[in-house]
């Protein structure tokens, strides 16, 4: 996964950097992140900086920050994570609530998927909780299809998949 700036008309997406720690601190503590992704226990800027470093140092995790070009402000993240229970990476996304419903997640995730499929001739997966309706709607809009239901860490997860030949 290269260090590459991805751009659309409204957004740009760049690799997570240590200077994104204050944004990550805010995002990790939103109710939706805690409810649907999990409480990471990051409560201070120093903890957020440490969390950024751990993410950046882990080759199985690739976080990208989504910015609004016109204001140069961070809106959310798109992640590609190689999970031990999936054969290929899992795409994930999280946005600040103030940016919901504006198409930013779809636009940014489309950029990341396009880049992924340009470099990988392998499927991509996504997992979500069954009550995360917004996430499911976005996954379907992005062209992922429901594959199966699994249990991980005592939670029922829905697994979605997209093949490279129908992106």
N, C-alpha and C positions, 0 to 999 in steps of 0.2 A: 504494500500500500504506500504509494508515493506521497511526498510532501508537495501538494499541489493546491493551488487556489482554483476553486470552481466558481463560476459566475453565471448568473441568470440576469434577466433584466432588472429585477428588484433586489436581488440578494447576492452575497458572496459567502463562500464556505471555506474555512481554513482549518488547519490542524490546531488542536488545543495547545495553547502555550501557557506558561506560568503566569503571564500577565492577564489571563482569563480567570484567575482564581476568584476574584470578587464576584464576577458574574456566576461562576459555578456554585459559589456559596449560596447565592440567592436562589438559583434554580433547584439545587438539591433540597432546599427547605420549603419548596412550594407544596401545598397540600396534595396536588395531583402526583407529583414525583414520589412523595412519601407513600401515598396510597397504592399507586400502580407499579412503581419500580422498586421502592424500598427506602427505608431511612438509612442513610449512609453514616449518620452520627457526626457529620461535619458541621460544626457550629461557629467556628472562628475562621478568620482569614488565614491564619497559619495552618490550620487543619485543611483548609481548601487548597493551599499551596502544596501541602504534603500529598493530598489526594490527587492533584494534577500531576505531580511528579510520579506517583505510583502508576497512574493511567498511562502516562507517556513512556514509562520504563517497561511496561508489559507488552511484549510483541503480539499477544493475542487480543489486545484492545486498541481500537483506533477511534478516538473521539474527534469530531470536527465541530467547530462553533459556527453557527449561522448568524450572519450580520445583515442588517438592512443597509444597503449601499448608500441611500440618500442621507441617512443620519449617522452612519457608521456606529450603530449600536447593536450589541448582541441580542438575539431573539431566542435562541435555543441551541440544541445540540442534535447531531445525527451521529450515531455510533455504529461501528462494525466490530462485533465481538465474536471471537471463536470460542464457543461454549464446548465443554467437554462432552455434552450429550447430543451435539449436532455435527453432521459431517462437514458443513461449510459455515461461514460466518452468519451471524444474526444481525439484522439491521434494526436499530432502535432509534427513538426520537423522543425529545422532551423539549417543550417550549414554555416560556413564561406565560402565565394565564392572560396577561394583557395583550398577547399576540395571537390568541386562539381565533379561529374562524376567519382568517384572512388569506388562507391558502399558502402560507409560508412553509409549513411542514411538508406539504405535497411538493412544492417547488424545490425545496432543498433536498428532500429525499430523492426526488427524481434526478437531480444532478449527481448525487452520490451513487445511485443505482446505475446511471448511465456510465459513470466513470468506472464503477466496479465491473460491469459487463464488458467494457472496452478492454479491460485488463485480465479478466478471469472468464474462462469458458466453463463455469460451474454455477450451480444454483445458489441462491441466497435464501436464507430463512428469516423468520421473525417469530417471536413468541410474545404472547400477551395474556393477561388475565381475562377470563370470560366476561367480566363485567366492565372491561375497559372499552366501551362502545366507540369512543372517539378514535382510539388506536385501531380497532377492527375496521372501522369505516375507512380510515386512511390506508391501511394495508390492502384492502380490496380495491380502492381507487388507484393504488400504485400497481395493481395487477397481480398481487400475490393471491394465492388460493389456499383455502383451508386444507391442511393435510391430515392432522391427527390431534388428539388431545393426550397430554402426558402429565404426570405428577412429578414435580421437582420441589424439594424443600417443603413438603406438606402442602403444596398449592397446585391446583389444577391449572395447567397452561395450555393454551391453544397454539398450535404450531402452524405457521403459514409458510409457503414456499413460492419462489419464482424461478423459473428456468431461464437460462441465457438465450435460448432460441425463441422465446416469446416475450421479449422485453421490447 
